[in-house]
Structures are given as C-alpha cells and as structure tokens.
Amino acid sequence: MTKKYQTHATATKFCRLWIAAIFTIILAADYASAKGVRSLDIASFGVQAGQKTDATPAVRAALEQCRKEKVPRLIFSPGRYDFWPDQAFEKYLFVSNNDEGIKRIAFPLVGFDGIEVDGRGATFVLHGFLMPFLVEHSRNVRLKNLTIDYARTFHSEGKVLAVSKTGVDLEISDDYPYEIRNGVIVFTDGKKDDDPKTSVRSKEVVYPYGMLLAFDPKRRETAYMAQDRFGLESGVAAQAIGPRKVHLSIEQVSATVDDILVFGPSHRDIPGFVISESAKVTLSSVTLYHAGGMGVIAQRSRDIELENVRVTPQPGGKRIVSATADATHFVNCTGKIQMCDCLFENQKDDATNIHGLYARITGKPAPDKITVQLMHPQQAGIDFILPGMRLEIVDGPSLTQRGEATVRAVQRINKEYMLVTVTAPLPLQVQTGDCVADADANTADVVIRNCTIRNNRARGILLGSRGKIVVEGNTFHSPGTAILFEGDGRFWFEQAGVRDVTIRGNTFDNCNFGVWGNACIGVGSGISPECRKTSRYNRNILIENNFFRVFGPQTVLGIYSVDGLTFRNNRIEKTNAYPPRPGQAPTPFDIVDSDNVHIDPADQLLISQLPK
C-alpha cells in the first residue's frame, strides 16, 4: 500500500469517525432535549449581563427557538439585563382584578408545554410600561433564580415636611421625576420627548396617580391608623417651595411630619406575573422588587406553586413600597395552590386573595336562558362560563344557594354580558339580581406555610377557596385583619365560602394597627345584615396552637354567618406596641349569627387574665 493511499485511507477513516461523532452528538442532544436537560443560553443570542442594551428582542427570539426546537430550558448568567417595551410582544389581556388593555410583555410564555427560565441569579430591570411575564395556555412551566425591578416605579414617594388643614409640604427624591404643569404635580420618567407632538400622541412617559397613603419610615409600614386619600385621578394642585420641594394644596391627608407619602398609581396595568388558563406552574427563588399591579395573578389555572418568592422593596431603604397591589392573587383556580417560605411585604394591598367569580343575572328571556353581567370592571372579558359547566346560583344579598344548572351554550354579547342557555328550565325562585358562579372552579387545595406577611397596606390573606386549606407556621404583621374570609355578590362579586380550613402554629404579631378590619381573624363577607341570621356561608374552620400578640383591648376573632368553628390551644400575649385603637370594642370574641362554634374555655380564661 502506497503512502499516498494510506494517507487517503486514514483521512477517510477520520472523516467517517468525525461524521459518526457529530451524528452521535446530534442524537445525544435530541435525547437530552427529550429528557429535559438541554438548554439555550441567552448569551448565544448576543446578550451579555451588564450591557444595558435592550434584551427584549433576544429573549423573544430565544423563546421562539425553544418553542420550535422543543428546547425546555432558557438560562441566563448572573448580572443585570435591561428590557424596554419598544420591540416587545404585544397582546390585549383581560386580567382579573387588574386593568385590561394592550400589554407589552418581556417573556411571553404562550402555548408552551415544558419550559424553564432559569435566571441563575440574574436581575431583570424593566423600563416603562412593560410587563415581565405572561404564562398563558401553557403547562409544566418553571421560573426560578431571578429578580425583577423597574428603573422607574409606577408609584412615587415623598417625605412629609409639614402638614396643615389645607395642604402638605413634601420633599421628593430624584428617584421620582416630576414637574408642575398648569399648577398640578405630574410625575414622569424624567426624559424629554423630543419628537414633534401631535393632537393624538406623545411618547412622553407619565406615571398617573389616584391616591395618597402615609407610611412610617422608622417602622417601614403604613402609618398607625393612616387612611387612604382617594379620588386624585385628575391631579393635585401644587407649587414649588424649594429644590425638589413642593406644597400640595389638598385637605384631609392622614399623615404626620417625617412620614413617607406614597402616590399610588391610578391603574393596575402592569402586574408582575400573569398566569392564565395554565397548569403546573412553579415560581422558585423569585424576587419581585416592584410591579405596577399585582405581583403574581393566576386565573382559571391549576396547580400553582410559589416557593421562596419574595415581594419586597428594593434593598437599601430608598423605596418603601414593593408591588402597587396584592402580592399574589388567585381566581377560579383548581388543583393545588402552594406558597411556602415566601416573603410578602410593603405591597399596597393584601398578601393574597383566593376566590372565584360571580356574575349577576340581569334577565330571564326564557325558562332555560339567562343574561348575565360581569359586574366588576376588573372582571370584564374573562369568559369563565363555558358549555358543559355546572353553575351554582346564589341569592345576591344572602349568598345562600338557590339551585344549580348545567350550561348548554354561551353567547358572548360583549366583554360584560353573556346569554347563557342551560340544559333544563331554571328553578322558579331564580330571579334577576341573583348571581351565578362556576360550581367546580375555586376548589383548589391551598397550603400557605412558613411565610412572612408584614408591613403592607390592608389585610394579610383572604381565603375563599372551597378546597382543603392549611395555613401554618406563618408570621403575620398586617395593619388590618390577618386572615379574612370574604366573598360577596354585591360589590367585588368574588365567590368564596370556605369548607375546610386549618389555621395552626402561626404568629399574629400586633396586627390591626390600621383601618382595614376589626379583628385579627375575621369574616368580611358581603352578606346583608338582615340575612346573616340564616346564611351560613363559611364552614368548618379550625384555629389551634397559634400565638397572638395583641395591643390594647382587641378583638382576636370576629365572625358571623359561620357554621362550624373551633378555637383551641392558642397563646395570647398583651403588648404595648401601639396605642389602643380608637373606639376598639373590648370583646376578644365577637361571634354572632353562627352555629357550632366552640371556644376552648382555657383560651377564654387566658384572655380574661390579660393586663388591661
């Protein structure tokens, strides 16, 4: 064999081995993809941490490649990534308890089956009106190891310098750019719009506000007994009194000198995570420093897990508010909702609210037909009534059940009204003004364990799911009721009525220092007072082995229209953390119009022996 032929044969053999190796790698990659371990690195799309260029187009392209090639994992390197709305995915969304509208979205996870976004310690900083995450019509989604913040928050803050009957003097930091225009304070992003303005459009970013609320900067919580000042959507008259100092001409502001006065946004346009009609969604080690609406909102979804999710202000103490509405919210969810080892603090509303939806019957055009209206504007457009669904029908004022029906057909008239045809004539007692709800939704089993809930506006957690609920090992320090059983068919139109609740091993640390409730654990269902004697909306509640730290004469448990409640083996300690609430009733147990309620005599004796 000649040397030339040997060289050629060797080369041919090498090529064959090389081709075989490449083929093996491809097969291995395909196999790895099938096993869920193959990843795309965002760096391969030209984005590096710390560049401060727009990562939105790269993320959109990476997600599209994940979809096409069934790659189950998108990863980042630690560091900062910036996102702008200019080239973001866009969709009109109806989001329950938030505001509808066109949303620009940084991470549109729509129609995925198996996707993980692993930030690996990355921080995503968003600019302008851009929503971080949408999970829609997807399943097996995991979002982990990431932090979200905004370059400019949707709320604004100012330090109170003086308060009088006719106004408030404020000092506003550079973090909240503003101008006084036509005598009114207007908050902006601080950037001038250089493009020619037209009669219909300007690119200037303005941050509208609608309310004021004072926070205590030392305690870093809502100020003691502070009340919201609503109705400011058209602006507040202001004048400059010094560098970054303004006088607001406004009456009835509940604040004192050195408080932080928060301008709450007049919208809930930009929630942090929207989960809609999806299943098996997990958020793990996720921190949300800010959102222009709710932190996490899930609707018509199944099996949602939050582990080590933190809704908290940006560290460093410069900002006192995190999300501008609820930290979390769940609507018509089934399966299991689990929140473990989470921190929900300084948000501008509750830590969580779990409920279903009621629609009001507005007409009965035939024995088997009803027209229904979605009454609350933040529920409009959510098509929760579907063919084959089992409806429950309740009396609006009392929330007692009038009957059930099975849906045959639904005609959507518009975003508010539907014509619903059922499979059999409706019970004769059904009338306009009654409410309908999905009888099989809002049944998620709920676990809330080892969470810290504190320093926010309003209440702690609102429980309305009809599945099995366990609340254990948590710490509550909320200005209002720590645990509230809600639901009504007259104002919020939220379906609730718990059936199996265990509240054990929690610490209730000096709650009720604000104006959002009169008891540490209470019922706030919107049942007409004249109907409470007969309605038994919430049932089977066990409260045991908890530690209550209370100040002043305080109501620990305030309930009505409950059937089945046991309060036993709890510890109660008197503190001097706050002055007694004005007009606070000295009754520790305020229980009316309820059946089968048992308060352990030892607990009653313990409360009676507390120092006055």
N, C-alpha and C positions, 0 to 999 in steps of 0.2 A: 504494500500500500504506500503510495507516494505521500510525502509530507504535505503537499497541497491538498490531497484528498482527505488526509487525516484532519487537517485544519478545518476543512469544509464540513466534515462529519461532526467534528467537535462543536462547531458553531451551530450546525443544525440541531444537534442534541441539546445545546444550551437554549436555543430558541424554543424548542419544544418544552423543555423544563420551565422556561420563563412563562410561556403561554399557559402551561398547566398550573403554575403557581398563581398567575393572575386570575385564572378561572376559579381556582380554589378560594382565593381571596374574595372574589365576587360571590361565590356560593356561601362562603362564611359570613359575608356581610349581609346577604339575603337572609341566612339563617339567624344571624344576630338580630336583624330587624324583626324577624318573626318572633324572636324571644324577647323583644322589647328592650334591648341593651344598646342599640345603635343610636348615635347622637349626631346632631348637627350643631356646630359651634358657630355662634353669631359672628365670630371673627372672620370666618370664611366668606362672609358677605361684606367685608370691608369695613366693619365697625369694631373699634377698639375702645375699651374703657378709658374715660378721661378726655376723649377727643372734643367733646362739646359740639359735635355735629349732629344733625338730625338722624337718630337711629330708626325712626318710624318706617321709612321705605325698606330698609334691610330686614326689619322684623317681619314686615308684611311679606316680603319675598321668601324669607326663611320658613314662615308658617305655610305658605303655599307649596313650597317644596316638601315640607313634612307631610302635607296632605296628599300630594301626587305620588310620592315615593313611599308613603306609609312609614315614614321615619317617626318613631314615637317619642323623641326627646330633643328639645332645643335647650342648649346650655349657654351660659354667659361666664365671663371671668369677673372676679371681684372688681369693684370700682363704680364710677358714675357713668350713666348713659342718659343722654338728653333726648326728649321727644317733643316734637311740635305737631300741631294739628294740620298743617298745610297739605300734606300728602297722605293723610291717614284714611283708613277705611271709614266709610260713612253709611249710616243706616238710621231710619226713623224707628225709634223704640218707644213702646209703652211699658213703663217700669212702675210697678205698683208702689204706691206711697212715695214716689219721686215724680218729677215732672217729665211729661212726654216731650218728644221732639227729635230733630236730627242730631245724632251724636257722632262725633269723630272719635275713633277708637284705636288705641295703640296696639292692643293684642286682640284681634278678632278671632276667637276660637269658635267658629261656627261650623257645625256638621262634622265634628271630629269624633272618632271612636278610638281612644287610646292616644293621649298626648300628655307629655310632661314638660313644663317650663321650669328649669332649674336655674335660678339666678346665681347660685353658688356665692352668695354674699353681695351681689350687685345691688346698687341703688338706682332706681329709675326716677329721674326728675322730669316732670311734665310741665309744659308751658301752655298757658292759655286754656281754652275750653276744650280739653282733650280728656276722654275717659280712659282709664288704664286697661281694664279687662272686660270683655264680653264672652261669656260661655253660653252658647245657645244651640239647642238641638244637638247636644254632644253628650258623650258618656266616657267614663274612665279618664277623667281629667285631673291632673295633679299640678299644683302651682306651689313652688317651695323656694325657700332660701333667698328671699328678695325683699327689698324695701321700696316703698313708693312715697314720693314727696312732690310738691309743686314749687316752682320757682317763685310764684306769687299766689298766695292763698286766695280763696274765694270770699273769705271774711276779712275784716280789718279790725285793728285794735288800737286803743289809745289810753294813755294814763290820765286819770282824773286829777286835775289841779284844783278845781273849785266847783262847788255846787250851790245853786241858788234856786229860788222858786221859778225863775224864768229861764234858766239855762245851765249849761255845763261847760267848763273850760277843760280842754284836752291838750295833751302833748302826744303827737303821733310820730312814731319812728319812721326811718327811711324804708322799712320793710313794707310799708303800706302807702305807696304813692297816692297823692290826692291833689285836687285843685278846687278852688272855689269859683264856681261858674254861675253867673246870674244870682249870686247870693246864696247858693246851695253847695254843700260839700259833695264832691264827686270823686270816687275812688277809681284809679286807673292802674295800668301796669307800668306807668312812668315813661312810656315810649310814645313819641310823637308820630302821628300818621302823616307822612309826607305826600301821599298820593292825593290827587285832587278829590275833594268830597263832592258827592252828587246828592240829589234830593232823596235817594233811596238807600245809599250805602256809605259806610265809613269803615275803614279797617281798624280804627282805634278800639282797644280792648278796655271795656268799662266793667267794673265789678259792682253791680247794683246791690243795695241793702234794703232791708224791710223791717228790722227790729234792732233793739239795743238790749244788752244784758250785762250786768256787772259781775266781775269775778274778783275774788280776794287774792291778791298777788302773793301773800305770805303762805296761806293755806293752799294756794293753787287749786281753787274750787269756786263754784258760784258763791257770791257773797251771801252772808246769812240773810235769809228771808227776801232775797232780791227777786223782783218781779220783772218780767219782760215788758218792754215798751214797744208795742206793735204799731202797725199802720204807718210805716215810714217809707213806703214804696215810691212816693213822689219826691223824696229827699228831705233833708233837714237844713233849715236856714243857718248859715254860718258866716263868720267873719274872722279874718286873721288878727291875732293879738300878739304875734311874735314868730320867730323862726320855728316852723313846724308846730305852732301852737294856734288853736282855734277856739272860738267861743261858739257853741251850738245854742241857738235860740229854741229851746224845747222845754216843755214842762213835764212834770211827773216822771222824772227819771229816778229809778231806785238805785242810787249809788252814793258812795262817800269818797272823800279825798283819798288818793292813792289806789283806789280800785282800778282795775283794768276794764274799760268799757268796750264791749265787743259789738261790732256792727255785723249782725247776722245777715247772710245773703237772702235776697228775696226770691230764691229759687232753690230747687233741688235738681239741678240739671246734670251734675257730673258725679254720680256715685263711683265708688272705687272698683268694686267687682259686681257685675250683674250676671246672675246665673238664672237662665230661663229655659224651661222645658228640657232639662238635662238630668243626668243621673250619675251617681258615683263621682262626685266632685270633692276633691280634698285641697284645702289650703294648709300648708305646713311651714312653720317658721317664716311667716309673712308679717312684715311690719308696715302699717299704713300711718304715715305722719299726717296726712291730710286728704280730704275729699270734699267736693262741692255738693254733697248729698250724703247718702248713707254709705257706710264703709263697705259692707257686704249685703247685697239684697238678692235673695233667691225666691223665685216664683214658679209655681207649677213644676217643681223639680223633686227628685227623690235621692235620698242617701247623700247628705252633705256633711262633711267633716271639717272642723276647724281645730287644728292643734297648734298651740303656741302662736296664735295670731294676736298681734298687738296693734291696737288702735290707740295711739298716744301722740302727744305733741312732739315736734322735733326737739331733740335734746339740746341743752344749753340754756333753757329758760326764756328765750326771746319770744316764744309764742305760747299762748295759754290754751288755745283751742286745737283739737285734732279734727275729726270729721265734723261737718256742719249739721248733721242729723244723727240718726241712730248709728251705733257702731255696727250692728247686724240686724237683719230683718228677714222673716221667712213667711211666705204667703202661699197657702194651698199646697204645702209640701207633704210628702208621704215618705214611707220607708223609715229612715233614721236620721235625726239631726244630732250631731255630737259636737260639743265645744269643750275642749279640755286644755288646761294650762294656758288660758288666754288672759290678756290684759285689755280691758276696755275702760279708758279714762279720758276725761275732758272733752268728750264729744258733746254736741249741742242738743242731744236728745237721749233716748234710752239706750241701754246696752244691747237689748234685743227685744223683739216683739214677734211672737209666733201666732199666726191666726189664719183664718180663711176669709173669703169674700162673701158678702151679702149683696144681692141686687133686689131692688124694690119692685113689686108688682104694681104696674100703673094701669092695667086694663085687662079685661077678660072678654075678648071678642067672640069666643066660642067656648063651650064646656071643656074642650080639650086644648085651648090656646090661651096664652097669657103674653102680654107685653111686659118686659122688664127693663128697668133702667139701672145702670151703674151710677150710683148717686154721688160718690166722692170723686172730684175731678182727677185725683191721682190714681183712680182705678179704671178710668175710661180707656177703652181699647183693649182690655185684657179679656180675651174670649175664653172664659172659663166654663161656659155652659156648652156642652157638646152632645151630639146624638149618642144614645145609649147610657147617658149619665143618670144616676139616681139623685134626684133633688130632694132636699128637705125643705119644707115650707113652715115658716115660723111667723107668729104674730109679732108685729114690729115693736109695740110698747113693752110686751112682757117677755118676748123671746121664747115663749112656750110653743111646742111643735103642734102644727095644725094637721100635718099629714105628709105624705111622700108622693112622688110621681117619677116616672121614667121618661126621659126625653126621646122623642121620635125624630124631631127635626128642629133646626135653629136657622132663622133668617136674620142676619145682621142688618139692621136698618142703618145704623151709623155707629160711631165709637161709643155712644152712650146707650142706645136702645137695641133690643133684640125682640123678635117674635118667636116664642118657644111653643112648639107643639108637643104634647105628651101622648102617651100610648093609651090612656083611658081618661074619662071625664074626671076633672078635679073634684076633690071634696067640696061640698056646698059651702062650708064655712070659710073657704079660701076667698079672700077679698083684696081689693086694691089697698095698698098700704102695707100688706104683708111682705115678707122677704123670702127669697129663695137662696139656697147655697148648695154646693156640691156636697152630698152626704158622705162621700168616700174620700174626699181630699181633706186636708188639715188633720190627718191622722198619724202623723209621724211620731214615732217614739223619740223622746228627747232626753239627752244626757248633757247636763251642764256641770262640769266637775273641775275643781281646783282652779277656778278663775278669780281674778280680782276685778271688781267693778267699783269705780270711785270717781269723785270729783267732776262728774258730768252734770249737765242740766237735766232736770226731770227725774225719771224713775230709774230703777235698776233693770229688772227683767219683767216683761209682760207675757204671761203664759196663757195660751188659748188652744193648744193642740189637744186633740181628743185621744191621742195615743198614751202610752205609759211615759210619764215624765219623772225623772230623777234629778234633783238639784242638790249636790252635796260637795262639801269641802271648799266652798267659795267664801270670799270676803266681800262684803257689801259696805260701801260708804257713799250713799246716794242722798241727794238733798230731798228727794221725795220718797214715796213708797218703794221699798227694796224689791219686793215681789208683789206683782199686781195681777189679779185675774180680771181680764177686760172682756170686751165684746159688746156690740150694740147694733141695733137696726134703725138708728135714728140720726146718727151724726157721722161716725167713722165708717159705719157699715162693715165692721170686722166680725166675722164668725169666730166664736170661741166656745166656751163651755167645757172645762176640763172634766175628765172622767177618772183619772188615776194619777195622783201626784204624791211624790215623797220629797220632803224638804228636810235634810238631815245633815248634821255636822258642819253647818255654816256659821260664820261670824258676821253678825249685823252690828257694825261699828258706828254708833251715833248717826243713824240715818234720820231723815225728816228734819233737816235744818233749813229746808227751803219751803216752797209753797205748793209742791206737786204731790199732795197726798196727806192724809191724816193718820196713817198707821204704818208700822214697819212692814207688815204683811197684810194686804187688804184686797177687797173686791171693789172694782170700779165699773162694773157692767152697767150699760146704759138702760137699765130696766126702770120704767116709770115707777115712782114711789107707790102709787096706788096698786101696782101689780106685784110688788115684792112679797107680799104675804103668800101668794100662791106659786110664783115662779121659783124653780129650783135649778138654776142654770148651771152652776158649778157643783161638782160632786167628788166625793172620795179623796180628801186631802189629809195627808199625814205630815205633821210638823214635829220633829223629835230631835233631841240631842244637839240643839243649836245653842249658840252663845249670843245673847243680846246685850249690847252696851247702850244704855239709853240716858238721855239727859232730861231733866225736868219731868213733870208728870206727862207721860207719853202713852199713847195707845200702841200696844205691841201688835194686837190682832184686831182688825176691823172688817167684819164681813156681813153680808146679807144675801138672801136667796141661795143658800148653800145647803146641800143635803149630804151629810157625812164629812165630819172634820174631827181630827184628834190632835191635841196639843199636849205633848208629854215629855218629861225628862229634859227640859230646857233650862239653861242657866241664864240669869238676868243680873246685870250689874249697873248700878247708878253712877253716872259721871257728871262732871261739871264742864264738859267740852264746849257747850254753848249756853246762852241764856235760855230760859224756858220760852217755848213758842207762845206768841200772843194768842190768848183765847184757847189754848190747848185743853181739851177735856181731860180730866184726871183718870178716866176709865181705862185701865190697861186692856180690857177685853170688851170691845164694842160689837156685840153679836145680836142681830135682830133678824126676824123672819127667816129662820133657818131650822133645819131638823138634824137630829142625830149628831150633835156637836158635843164633844167630850173634852173638857179642860182638866188636866190632871190636878187634883187637889194640892199636891206638893208644889206645882208651879204657881197656883193661885196664892198659896201661903208665902212662897218666896217673894212674889211681887208685893204682897201686903207688908212685908218686913223691910222693904227698901227705904232708905232715908228719904224724907220728904224734901 
